[in-house]
Amino acid sequence: MYRHHLTTMQHWFEQNTHKPLVLRGARQVGKSTLIRLFATQQGLELVELNFERNEEYAELFSSHDPKQTIASIRLMLNSDIKPGKSILFLDEIQAAPQILASLRYFYEEMPELHVAAAGSLLDFEMASPSFSMPVGRMSYLHLHPMNFTEFLHATGEKRLTEYLEAWQVGEDIPTPLHQKLIGLLRQCMAVGGMPEAIKTFRDTSDYRQCEIVKQDLLATFTDDFAKYARHQDQALIRLCFRKAPGFIGRKVKYSEISRDATTARIARSLDQLDMARVIHKVFRTSANGIPLAAEENRKFFKLLFLDIGLATTMFNVSWQVLKEDVMLVHQGAMAEQWVGQELLSSLDSHQSPQLHYWARESRSSSAEVDYMIEGVQPVPVEVKAGKSGTLKSLHLFLKEKPSDVSIRLNTDLPSLMKGEHILADGRKKTYQLLSLPLYMAGQVRRLIAPNELLLGK
């Protein structure tokens, strides 16, 4: 199935010298499949070492001499490894994390050779005090569940993928096409973005079969807890895992997870799920300028689950309800999950994934904007599950902050509105509100780029 990361891999492959490429992401998001797909499409020989199945392969890297290592692999696998013609793929590398550190020698001594690595739970190994990461000598590619355009591509709607990726602000979308896209969006939200679930839906068009796949995937994540949690913490991690979807779109309160466990233990359990990339923390930011992370407050955060399809399965929502309107599940929180998932997927593949929101808690005037993203200025993004909804918090943000571009995502047709606010000192401030259909959440970053019509005052 097509992944937009193939373009990133193409750029990596065409560089004159190559840092080893390490794919990072949760289990079952398609890391190994991406490497194999790229090799097949480019007509490259894929030389694959799986360290989970063959632990003895780790000894081939013990000398830290890339030339000697390559010579040994050639003999071991009876395979040629030629720069520009082959990819050396180190799979399940978390089973031999010391090899990650040795990849620096490939960049320093054999930069013409293409080396890629992948593995689940890599963040735990990289966070280990005993692990020494070769800074500046490796490149990372962050992989997420499949996004909406990839879903369209996989299910035979390639033309729609091309249409959405080329759409510009100011262009009309015919109502019948809009309705078709909303219907496909509901399908995608119900199935989710895990490649196996999408493949099952593509092959069977059966939501019930997809649910079986997603239940199996959730069981796999649960089985992983034993790999990175102390025995006494596993029960708490399971509890945090079960309750995580309930904090989509709202601030996490430890007391709502458990009144028996200490704050420190709950925080550690959430951190472990975050490192496993099963959940993602969305931190509050003051959003006075760029970068947003410079003013984030890590004491306050909301959660995103790995995938909307897995989240609805954990809510035990019947496939009949999903088929009708998944956006309304959990009081519209699934719409916010969807947008967050698409915003993460649309980040540059090499950028460490992060999202923020803005909030002001006050007895007289509390406000919250669902997401903040970085354009020329901080850009507020408000999510609505239906066609309408008040934008009180968004307008309050625009009055208080220097930003003059804002985004609303709902189920209505796109529109661009220019408005004016009267500030406290009497000055007038103009702003732009771009309303987009939810199926365009993955296009938001592109559409607010400086060279787009939106910012052309």
Secondary structure, DSSP 8 states (H G I E B T S, - for coil): ---THHHHHHHHHHSSS---EEEE--TTSSHHHHHHHHHHHHT-EEEEEETTT-GGGGGGGTT--HHHHHHHHHHHHT----TTTEEEEEESGGGSTHHHHHTHHHHHH-TTS-EEEE-TTHHHHHTSTT----TTS-EEEE--S--HHHHHHHTT-HHHHHHHHH--TT----HHHHHHHHHHHHHHHHH-S-HHHHHHHHHH--HHHHHHHHHHHHHHHHHHHHHHS-GGGHHHHHHHHHHGGGGBTS---HHHH-SSS-HHHHHHHHHHHHHTTSEEEEEEE--SSS-GGGGEEEEEEEEEES-HHHHHHHTT--HHHHHHHGGGTTTTHHHHHHHHHHHHHTS-TTS---EEEEEE--SS--EEEEEEEESSSEEEEEE-SSS----HHHHHHHHHSS--EEEEEESS--EEEEEEEE-TTS-EEEEEEEEEEGGGGGGHHHHTSTTSGGG--
